[in-house]
Amino acid sequence: MRYKYKRPDVYVSMYGEIYSCDHPIYDRCTLYRMGDRGLAVIQQYCYKKLTYWDAVEPCLTDKLYLQPGFLDFFEKYASFAVNGLFPTVTIRQIMWALRLKPLPKERWETAFDHKPV
């Protein structure tokens, strides 16, 4: 039986920051930064049949950062900004890599391959 991630009723978001940029796919992301290196994480949303990529839900930011293996994932994919853009991964990619329970899959969701965006 496959279990899905359940959003908590009460949460605190201390890690990660909302980062605005001029990326061709998204305008905002959740940026995890250590020194000058950073890793952007995006999540897909749907509003009235319009899908868009945006920052990760606040209830997930700390869950990702505090998960064992996050620092290894960060070291592998994080880099310095190029023209104000950091390497980007989707929420599903990082949850899969950190072996977290997945979010329920929606019919309208699209996906990238398994490489950073």
N, C-alpha and C positions, 0 to 999 in steps of 0.2 A: 504494500500500500504506500502511495506517495503522499507525503505531507507537504502542505504549502505554508508559506510564511504568513502569520497572522499579525496584523498591525496592532500594537499595544494601545490601550486606552490613554495611558499616561506615559510621556517620554520627555527626555531632555536632549537637546541638540547642541553639543558643545564643540564637536569636531567638524572640520570641513567648512568652507565658506562659499557663499554664492558669488560666482565670478561671471561678469558680463564681458562678452568678446564679440568679434566679428567673424565667427566660424560659418562656413557655408551651410552646415546642417542645423546648428542651434545658436541661440543668442545668449543663453545663460546655462551654467553648469554648476555642479558642486565640485569645488577644487580642494584637493588635499595637497598641502604644501609643506615641504620640509626644506628650509633654507631657500635656495633659488630654484630648486627642482619642484615640479608639481605633476599631479595626475588629475585629469578632469573626468568626472563620472556623470553620465546623462541617463535620463529615464524617459520613456515615451508615454505620452498622455493623449487622450481623445476628448474633444469638446465639440458636440454637435456635428459628428461625422468628419471633423477635421483633426488629424493627428499631428502632433508636434513633439519635438525633443526639448527637454528643459532640465532644470536641476532636480536632483533626487529628493524624494519625500523626506522631510525632516526626521521622521521616525526611523529612517534607515541609516542616517549619516553616522551616528555613534556606533550602531550595530556593526557596520563595516569596519570602522577604524579600530574598534576594540577586539575584533575577531583575530584569533591566532592565525598567523600567515599573512596578515595585511602588510606588514613591513617588507616581507619577502616579495610580495606582489608589487608593492610600491617601488622597491629597488629594481625590479625587473623592467617595469614599464614607464616609470616617471622619468622626466627629462627637463631640460631648461626650456623656457618659452621661446618659440620662433615666431616673430611678428605678433607677439601677444597671445599665441595659441600654445596650449600644453597638449601632450598626448592624451587621447580620450578613449575611454572604454564605456560600454553600456552597463547598466545595473545588472543585467542578466549575466554578462561575462564575468564580472567581479564576484557575484554571488556564487556562480558555478565554480570559479577558481578557489574561493574560500570555503567551499562545501557548506554553504548556507542553504536552508530550505528555500526553494524558488518562490517567486511571486506567482499568483495564478495567471495563466496565459490568457490573454484576451484575443478575440477573433480579429480585431483591427490591428494588432501589433505587427510590425515589420522587424526584420532582423538584419544585422550585418554579419559578415563571416566572423570567424573566431580571432581575427586580428584587431588591434586597436584602430579606431576610426581615424 
